[in-house]
Amino acid sequence: MGRLDGKVAIVSGAARGQGEAEARLFADEGAKVVLGDVLDEEGGTVAKDIGDAARFVHLDVSKEADWAAAIGAARELGPLNVLVNNAAIIRPAAIEDTTLDEYRAVIDVNQIGCFLGMRSAIAPMREAGGGSIVNISSIDGIGSKNGLLSYSASKFAVRGMTKTAAIELGQYGIRVNSIHPGGVNTAMGNPLGDAEAIAPAFERFPIPRIGEPIEIAYMALFLASAEASYCTGAEFVVDGGWTCGDAEPGLPGSKWSGGYGYS
């Protein structure tokens, strides 16, 4: 028995990275999956590789018509039970160097896309008797960093929208939760594609390495499944301990020797 047997899911941003990992894992666990992305060739290849349980649709998450098409594709597979709002972009820049167009581009995908996805899923999930919406936020939706004004704004918004949606949709048996990944070994989280080169940035965290897409996918699987039946409106952090703090080499308890006169 798979953990998602008989369920139908939509995963946005599913052509690569976290979305691909989520789509593959969901299919492995028994779900039929609609993969949505603007990367048509890559997304089509992933869906073909998954097999009969998968369909690919072109999905620009900022476009209402594209969401209607994705919902239509899901209906062909059965009642919609799961939505993962995974698609996102990032445009790092200092505030004074951020143009309005660049800011809006991030908001359109990360925030508007999440809003349209949730709104589109309500009617089919209500008809199905309930469902689970999983919104991928970020640890930058809890704290932030320099250069991430637009990204952090959008991810804070996803966190807040998740709570509003949980309050409104619980009456229909629809659960809504957010996942907050830390650094993940994807084209966004590691654009150079060199995990070894980026390793020093993670060495002081409790789990001293970059995360892998499958580790985020397993959290999405939990939230999509009946195992999370009493979870809604909550934040699930998957960051290797990034947000709890890092090891200070000058103080006791780290793997490094002290440099501030402590033993």
Secondary structure by P-SEA (a helix, b strand, c coil): cccccccccccccccccaaaaaaaaaaaaccbbbbbccaaaaaaaaaaaacccccccccccccaaaaaaaaaaaaaaccccbbbcccccccccccccccaaaaaaaaaccaaaaaaaaaaaaaaaaaaccbbbbbbbcccccccccccaaaaaaaaaaaaaaaaaaaacccccbbbbbbbbcccccccccccccccccccccccccccccccaaaaaaaaaaaacccccccccbbbbcccccccccccccccccccccccccc
